[in-house]
Amino acid sequence: MSTATTTDRAELLREASLTVCGRREGKTKSCSSCLRKADAAVRLIKGPDLGTRLLPRVADIVYGSDGQPCGACWEKATALILELRR
C-alpha cells in the first residue's frame, strides 16, 4: 500500500470516527471504541457489497451493542454514509 493511500485511509478513518464519536467544536480525536466502529463502518460503506440494508447495518455498528439503535446513532449512520459515498 502506498504512503498516499495509507494517508488517505487514515484521514478517512479519522473523519469517520469523529462522526461516530460525535462531532463538536474543538474535538479533533475520537475514542478508541469509536475508531474501531468507524473502521467497520468504512469497510461496509466503501466495500463492494452494498445492499438495501446498509443504513440499519451501519446504525448497528455505531450503536455498538444489542438492541435498537437510538435516534442519534441513526443520524450518525446517515451522516457517515452521505460523507463516505460522495
N, CA, C and O atoms as a MOPAC input file, in Angstrom:
PM7 MOZYME 1SCF
protein

 N      0.85400 1    -1.17900 1     0.00000 1
 C      0.00000 1     0.00000 1     0.00000 1
 C      0.89300 1     1.23300 1     0.00000 1
 O      1.83700 1     1.32800 1     0.78400 1
 N      0.59400 1     2.15500 1    -0.86700 1
 C      1.42200 1     3.35000 1    -0.97300 1
 C      1.19800 1     4.27700 1     0.21400 1
 O      0.20300 1     4.16200 1     0.92900 1
 N      2.12300 1     5.18200 1     0.41000 1
 C      2.01500 1     6.14600 1     1.50200 1
 C      0.80700 1     7.05000 1     1.31200 1
 O      0.11600 1     7.36900 1     2.28000 1
 N      0.54200 1     7.46600 1     0.07900 1
 C     -0.62000 1     8.33000 1    -0.19600 1
 C     -1.91000 1     7.60300 1     0.16200 1
 O     -2.80600 1     8.19500 1     0.76400 1
 N     -2.01400 1     6.32800 1    -0.20000 1
 C     -3.20100 1     5.54100 1     0.10800 1
 C     -3.34300 1     5.35700 1     1.61200 1
 O     -4.44700 1     5.45100 1     2.15000 1
 N     -2.24300 1     5.09900 1     2.28500 1
 C     -2.25800 1     4.94400 1     3.73500 1
 C     -2.69900 1     6.23900 1     4.40500 1
 O     -3.49900 1     6.21800 1     5.34000 1
 N     -2.18000 1     7.35800 1     3.93100 1
 C     -2.54300 1     8.65900 1     4.48000 1
 C     -4.01900 1     8.95500 1     4.22400 1
 O     -4.72100 1     9.43200 1     5.11600 1
 N     -4.49200 1     8.67400 1     3.01000 1
 C     -5.89700 1     8.89100 1     2.67500 1
 C     -6.80300 1     8.06100 1     3.56700 1
 O     -7.81400 1     8.56100 1     4.06000 1
 N     -6.45400 1     6.79600 1     3.77900 1
 C     -7.27300 1     5.91100 1     4.63100 1
 C     -7.24900 1     6.39600 1     6.07100 1
 O     -8.28200 1     6.37800 1     6.74200 1
 N     -6.09900 1     6.82500 1     6.55700 1
 C     -6.00000 1     7.32500 1     7.93100 1
 C     -6.88600 1     8.55500 1     8.12100 1
 O     -7.56300 1     8.68000 1     9.14100 1
 N     -6.88400 1     9.45700 1     7.14900 1
 C     -7.71200 1    10.65900 1     7.22100 1
 C     -9.19500 1    10.28700 1     7.15600 1
 O    -10.01500 1    10.85000 1     7.88100 1
 N     -9.52800 1     9.34500 1     6.29300 1
 C    -10.91000 1     8.87000 1     6.18000 1
 C    -11.38200 1     8.27200 1     7.50400 1
 O    -12.49100 1     8.56000 1     7.95200 1
 N    -10.55800 1     7.45200 1     8.12400 1
 C    -10.91500 1     6.84900 1     9.41200 1
 C    -11.01600 1     7.90500 1    10.51100 1
 O    -11.89400 1     7.82200 1    11.37100 1
 N    -10.12900 1     8.88900 1    10.48900 1
 C    -10.18200 1     9.95700 1    11.49200 1
 C    -11.50400 1    10.71400 1    11.38200 1
 O    -12.17600 1    10.95100 1    12.38600 1
 N    -11.86500 1    11.08400 1    10.18300 1
 C    -13.11300 1    11.82600 1     9.97000 1
 C    -14.33400 1    10.98000 1    10.32700 1
 O    -15.26000 1    11.45900 1    10.98200 1
 N    -14.33000 1     9.72700 1     9.89400 1
 C    -15.46000 1     8.83900 1    10.18400 1
 C    -15.58300 1     8.58200 1    11.68500 1
 O    -16.69200 1     8.54900 1    12.21900 1
 N    -14.45900 1     8.40300 1    12.36300 1
 C    -14.51800 1     8.13300 1    13.80600 1
 C    -15.00800 1     9.35300 1    14.58200 1
 O    -15.65500 1     9.20500 1    15.61900 1
 N    -14.71000 1    10.55300 1    14.09400 1
 C    -15.24100 1    11.75700 1    14.72900 1
 C    -16.76200 1    11.82300 1    14.57500 1
 O    -17.46500 1    12.24400 1    15.49400 1
 N    -17.25900 1    11.41200 1    13.42900 1
 C    -18.70800 1    11.38200 1    13.22300 1
 C    -19.35100 1    10.38100 1    14.16900 1
 O    -20.37100 1    10.67900 1    14.79100 1
 N    -18.76300 1     9.19700 1    14.28200 1
 C    -19.30400 1     8.16800 1    15.16800 1
 C    -19.25000 1     8.62600 1    16.62200 1
 O    -20.20100 1     8.42000 1    17.37600 1
 N    -18.15800 1     9.23400 1    17.01100 1
 C    -17.95300 1     9.64400 1    18.40300 1
 C    -18.80200 1    10.86900 1    18.76500 1
 O    -19.14300 1    11.08100 1    19.92800 1
 N    -19.13000 1    11.65400 1    17.76400 1
 C    -19.92900 1    12.85800 1    17.99100 1
 C    -19.09600 1    14.10600 1    17.76200 1
 O    -18.28400 1    14.49300 1    18.60200 1
 N    -19.30800 1    14.72100 1    16.62600 1
 C    -18.55000 1    15.93300 1    16.29300 1
 C    -19.00800 1    17.09200 1    17.15600 1
 O    -20.19900 1    17.26800 1    17.41300 1
 N    -18.04400 1    17.87100 1    17.59400 1
 C    -18.34200 1    19.12800 1    18.28400 1
 C    -17.11900 1    20.03200 1    18.15600 1
 O    -16.00400 1    19.57500 1    17.90300 1
 N    -17.36000 1    21.29700 1    18.33500 1
 C    -16.30300 1    22.28500 1    18.16400 1
 C    -15.11200 1    21.97800 1    19.07000 1
 O    -15.27300 1    21.72200 1    20.26300 1
 N    -13.93700 1    22.00600 1    18.49300 1
 C    -12.71300 1    21.79000 1    19.24700 1
 C    -12.30300 1    20.33500 1    19.37900 1
 O    -11.17500 1    20.05200 1    19.78400 1
 N    -13.18400 1    19.41000 1    19.04800 1
 C    -12.85800 1    17.98300 1    19.16400 1
 C    -12.08900 1    17.55500 1    17.91700 1
 O    -12.55600 1    17.74900 1    16.79500 1
 N    -10.90900 1    16.97300 1    18.12200 1
 C    -10.07600 1    16.58400 1    16.99000 1
 C     -9.78900 1    15.09000 1    16.94100 1
 O     -9.21200 1    14.60300 1    15.96900 1
 N    -10.18500 1    14.35700 1    17.98000 1
 C     -9.85400 1    12.94500 1    18.05900 1
 C    -11.01300 1    12.19200 1    18.69200 1
 O    -11.69100 1    12.70500 1    19.58300 1
 N    -11.23300 1    10.96700 1    18.22100 1
 C    -12.28900 1    10.13700 1    18.79800 1
 C    -11.68400 1     9.15700 1    19.80200 1
 O    -10.46500 1     9.02100 1    19.91100 1
 N    -12.56200 1     8.48600 1    20.52400 1
 C    -12.09300 1     7.44300 1    21.44300 1
 C    -11.75100 1     6.18400 1    20.63900 1
 O    -12.14300 1     6.06800 1    19.47700 1
 N    -11.03500 1     5.25900 1    21.23800 1
 C    -10.61200 1     4.05200 1    20.52100 1
 C    -11.80200 1     3.17500 1    20.13800 1
 O    -11.77200 1     2.52300 1    19.09400 1
 N    -12.83700 1     3.14800 1    20.95700 1
 C    -14.02900 1     2.36500 1    20.63400 1
 C    -14.68000 1     2.88600 1    19.34900 1
 O    -15.05900 1     2.10200 1    18.48000 1
 N    -14.80400 1     4.18500 1    19.23800 1
 C    -15.41600 1     4.78100 1    18.04200 1
 C    -14.52100 1     4.63000 1    16.81800 1
 O    -15.02000 1     4.54200 1    15.69600 1
 N    -13.21500 1     4.59900 1    17.01700 1
 C    -12.30400 1     4.35900 1    15.90400 1
 C    -12.51600 1     2.95500 1    15.34600 1
 O    -12.52400 1     2.76900 1    14.12900 1
 N    -12.68600 1     1.96600 1    16.21900 1
 C    -12.95500 1     0.59900 1    15.76700 1
 C    -14.30100 1     0.52400 1    15.04500 1
 O    -14.42300 1    -0.14100 1    14.01600 1
 N    -15.29700 1     1.20200 1    15.58400 1
 C    -16.61400 1     1.22200 1    14.93700 1
 C    -16.52000 1     1.87500 1    13.56300 1
 O    -17.12100 1     1.39500 1    12.60100 1
 N    -15.76900 1     2.96500 1    13.47100 1
 C    -15.61700 1     3.66900 1    12.20000 1
 C    -14.93200 1     2.78400 1    11.17200 1
 O    -15.31000 1     2.79000 1    10.00000 1
 N    -13.92800 1     2.02400 1    11.59300 1
 C    -13.22900 1     1.12900 1    10.66800 1
 C    -14.21500 1     0.12300 1    10.08100 1
 O    -14.21000 1    -0.11100 1     8.87200 1
 N    -15.05700 1    -0.47000 1    10.91700 1
 C    -16.05000 1    -1.42800 1    10.43000 1
 C    -17.05800 1    -0.75500 1     9.49800 1
 O    -17.43400 1    -1.32300 1     8.47300 1
 N    -17.48800 1     0.44000 1     9.84900 1
 C    -18.45900 1     1.16000 1     9.03200 1
 C    -17.85800 1     1.55100 1     7.69200 1
 O    -18.52100 1     1.43000 1     6.66100 1
 N    -16.61100 1     2.02000 1     7.68800 1
 C    -15.95500 1     2.41300 1     6.43600 1
 C    -15.81500 1     1.21000 1     5.51800 1
 O    -16.08700 1     1.30600 1     4.32100 1
 N    -15.38900 1     0.07300 1     6.07200 1
 C    -15.25800 1    -1.13400 1     5.25000 1
 C    -16.60500 1    -1.51400 1     4.63600 1
 O    -16.66600 1    -1.91400 1     3.47400 1
 N    -17.66700 1    -1.39100 1     5.40200 1
 C    -19.00100 1    -1.72000 1     4.91200 1
 C    -19.47100 1    -0.72300 1     3.85300 1
 O    -19.96400 1    -1.12000 1     2.79700 1
 N    -19.32100 1     0.55200 1     4.13400 1
 C    -19.82000 1     1.59200 1     3.22600 1
 C    -19.01400 1     1.65900 1     1.93800 1
 O    -19.58700 1     1.79000 1     0.85600 1
 N    -17.70000 1     1.57100 1     2.03900 1
 C    -16.83000 1     1.69900 1     0.87500 1
 C    -16.62200 1     0.38200 1     0.14300 1
 O    -16.08700 1     0.36000 1    -0.96500 1
 N    -17.04400 1    -0.71200 1     0.76200 1
 C    -16.82800 1    -2.03000 1     0.17200 1
 C    -17.73900 1    -2.30700 1    -1.01600 1
 O    -18.66000 1    -1.54100 1    -1.29900 1
 N    -17.46900 1    -3.41100 1    -1.70600 1
 C    -18.23100 1    -3.74600 1    -2.90300 1
 C    -19.59800 1    -4.35900 1    -2.60600 1
 O    -20.42800 1    -4.47800 1    -3.50700 1
 N    -19.84100 1    -4.74600 1    -1.36100 1
 C    -21.05500 1    -5.48600 1    -1.01400 1
 C    -22.13600 1    -4.56600 1    -0.45100 1
 O    -22.54300 1    -4.70700 1     0.70200 1
 N    -22.59600 1    -3.62500 1    -1.27300 1
 C    -23.64500 1    -2.72000 1    -0.82700 1
 C    -25.00000 1    -3.36400 1    -1.06900 1
 O    -25.23600 1    -3.98000 1    -2.10900 1
 N    -25.87200 1    -3.21600 1    -0.10500 1
 C    -27.20600 1    -3.76800 1    -0.24500 1
 C    -28.24000 1    -2.78900 1     0.27200 1
 O    -27.90600 1    -1.67300 1     0.67000 1
 N    -29.46700 1    -3.19800 1     0.26600 1
 C    -30.55200 1    -2.32500 1     0.68900 1
 C    -30.57100 1    -2.11900 1     2.19200 1
 O    -31.24700 1    -1.20600 1     2.66600 1
 N    -29.86700 1    -2.91800 1     2.95100 1
 C    -29.86900 1    -2.81200 1     4.40200 1
 C    -28.63100 1    -2.09400 1     4.92500 1
 O    -28.21400 1    -2.32700 1     6.05900 1
 N    -28.04900 1    -1.23800 1     4.12300 1
 C    -26.82300 1    -0.55200 1     4.51700 1
 C    -27.02600 1     0.34300 1     5.73300 1
 O    -26.25500 1     0.24800 1     6.68800 1
 N    -28.03300 1     1.20400 1     5.73000 1
 C    -28.25000 1     2.12400 1     6.84000 1
 C    -28.47200 1     1.39100 1     8.16800 1
 O    -27.83200 1     1.74900 1     9.15700 1
 N    -29.34500 1     0.38400 1     8.23500 1
 C    -29.50200 1    -0.32500 1     9.51200 1
 C    -28.22000 1    -1.01300 1     9.97700 1
 O    -27.94400 1    -1.06600 1    11.17500 1
 N    -27.44300 1    -1.53300 1     9.04300 1
 C    -26.19900 1    -2.21200 1     9.42700 1
 C    -25.20000 1    -1.22100 1     9.99500 1
 O    -24.53700 1    -1.51000 1    10.99200 1
 N    -25.08500 1    -0.05400 1     9.37400 1
 C    -24.16000 1     0.96900 1     9.87900 1
 C    -24.66100 1     1.50400 1    11.21900 1
 O    -23.85800 1     1.73800 1    12.12200 1
 N    -25.96500 1     1.70000 1    11.36400 1
 C    -26.52400 1     2.15900 1    12.64300 1
 C    -26.22400 1     1.16200 1    13.75300 1
 O    -25.92900 1     1.56200 1    14.87900 1
 N    -26.29500 1    -0.13000 1    13.45200 1
 C    -25.95200 1    -1.15000 1    14.44400 1
 C    -24.48600 1    -1.05900 1    14.84800 1
 O    -24.15200 1    -1.21600 1    16.02200 1
 N    -23.60700 1    -0.80500 1    13.87500 1
 C    -22.18000 1    -0.66000 1    14.18100 1
 C    -21.96300 1     0.54200 1    15.09500 1
 O    -21.23700 1     0.45200 1    16.08400 1
 N    -22.59300 1     1.66300 1    14.76400 1
 C    -22.43100 1     2.88000 1    15.56200 1
 C    -22.96900 1     2.66000 1    16.96700 1
 O    -22.34800 1     3.08500 1    17.94100 1
 N    -24.12200 1     1.99700 1    17.08300 1
 C    -24.74300 1     1.74100 1    18.38900 1
 C    -23.83200 1     0.86600 1    19.24000 1
 O    -23.61900 1     1.14500 1    20.42000 1
 N    -23.29800 1    -0.18800 1    18.64300 1
 C    -22.27500 1    -0.98800 1    19.29700 1
 C    -22.73200 1    -2.00300 1    20.31700 1
 O    -21.88600 1    -2.57200 1    21.00700 1
 N    -24.02900 1    -2.26800 1    20.45600 1
 C    -24.47400 1    -3.30300 1    21.38600 1
 C    -25.81000 1    -3.84800 1    20.92100 1
 O    -26.40000 1    -3.35900 1    19.95800 1
 N    -26.27700 1    -4.87100 1    21.62500 1
 C    -27.56400 1    -5.47200 1    21.26500 1
 C    -28.69600 1    -4.49700 1    21.51800 1
 O    -28.62500 1    -3.66200 1    22.42000 1
 N    -29.72300 1    -4.60900 1    20.72500 1
 C    -30.87200 1    -3.73900 1    20.90100 1
 C    -31.06000 1    -2.82300 1    19.71700 1
 O    -30.40100 1    -2.96600 1    18.68700 1
 N    -31.95700 1    -1.89300 1    19.87400 1
 C    -32.30400 1    -0.95800 1    18.80600 1
 C    -31.45700 1     0.30800 1    18.91100 1
 O    -31.40200 1     0.92500 1    19.97500 1
 N    -30.78900 1     0.70800 1    17.81100 1
 C    -30.01300 1     1.95400 1    17.83200 1
 C    -30.90800 1     3.15700 1    18.14800 1
 O    -32.06200 1     3.21700 1    17.72400 1
 N    -30.36400 1     4.08800 1    18.88200 1
 C    -31.10800 1     5.30300 1    19.24400 1
 C    -31.14200 1     6.26700 1    18.05700 1
 O    -30.48900 1     6.03300 1    17.04000 1
 N    -31.89700 1     7.33300 1    18.19200 1
 C    -32.01400 1     8.32600 1    17.13100 1
 C    -30.68500 1     8.94300 1    16.74400 1
 O    -30.41900 1     9.17900 1    15.56500 1
 N    -29.84300 1     9.20700 1    17.74900 1
 C    -28.53200 1     9.79900 1    17.46000 1
 C    -27.67300 1     8.85000 1    16.62700 1
 O    -26.93500 1     9.29300 1    15.74700 1
 N    -27.76600 1     7.54600 1    16.89900 1
 C    -26.99500 1     6.56400 1    16.12800 1
 C    -27.47300 1     6.50300 1    14.68200 1
 O    -26.66200 1     6.36600 1    13.76600 1
 N    -28.78000 1     6.60500 1    14.47300 1
 C    -29.31500 1     6.63100 1    13.10700 1
 C    -28.82000 1     7.87300 1    12.37400 1
 O    -28.45900 1     7.79400 1    11.19900 1
 N    -28.79900 1     9.01100 1    13.05000 1
 C    -28.32000 1    10.24600 1    12.43300 1
 C    -26.83700 1    10.14200 1    12.08500 1
 O    -26.42000 1    10.55300 1    11.00200 1
 N    -26.04000 1     9.59100 1    13.00600 1
 C    -24.60900 1     9.42700 1    12.74600 1
 C    -24.37700 1     8.46400 1    11.57700 1
 O    -23.51600 1     8.71100 1    10.73200 1
 N    -25.14300 1     7.36800 1    11.52800 1
 C    -25.01100 1     6.39900 1    10.44100 1
 C    -25.35300 1     7.05000 1     9.10300 1
 O    -24.65400 1     6.84500 1     8.11000 1
 N    -26.41500 1     7.82400 1     9.08200 1
 C    -26.80600 1     8.52700 1     7.85500 1
 C    -25.71400 1     9.49600 1     7.42300 1
 O    -25.36600 1     9.56200 1     6.24400 1
 N    -25.17500 1    10.25000 1     8.38100 1
 C    -24.10400 1    11.20800 1     8.07100 1
 C    -22.86600 1    10.48200 1     7.51400 1
 O    -22.24900 1    10.94100 1     6.55300 1
 N    -22.51700 1     9.35700 1     8.12500 1
 C    -21.35700 1     8.59600 1     7.64700 1
 C    -21.56200 1     8.14100 1     6.20900 1
 O    -20.67000 1     8.28600 1     5.37400 1
 N    -22.72500 1     7.59500 1     5.92400 1
 C    -22.98500 1     7.09700 1     4.57100 1
 C    -22.91500 1     8.24600 1     3.56300 1
 O    -22.31600 1     8.10800 1     2.49700 1
 N    -23.52200 1     9.36300 1     3.90200 1
 C    -23.50100 1    10.50800 1     2.99400 1
 C    -22.08400 1    11.04200 1     2.80300 1
 O    -21.70800 1    11.41200 1     1.69100 1
 N    -21.29000 1    11.08600 1     3.88300 1
 C    -19.90200 1    11.56800 1     3.78900 1
 C    -19.05000 1    10.63900 1     2.93700 1
 O    -18.26500 1    11.09200 1     2.10400 1
 N    -19.20900 1     9.33900 1     3.15200 1
 C    -18.30100 1     8.38900 1     2.52600 1
 C    -18.72300 1     7.96600 1     1.11900 1
 O    -17.90700 1     7.42100 1     0.37600 1
 N    -19.95500 1     8.20100 1     0.74500 1
 C    -20.41300 1     7.79700 1    -0.58100 1
 C    -20.30000 1     8.91900 1    -1.60400 1
 O    -20.72800 1     8.74300 1    -2.74500 1
 N    -19.74200 1    10.06000 1    -1.23700 1
 C    -19.56800 1    11.17100 1    -2.19700 1
 C    -18.65600 1    10.78800 1    -3.30800 1
 O    -18.39700 1    11.59500 1    -4.20000 1

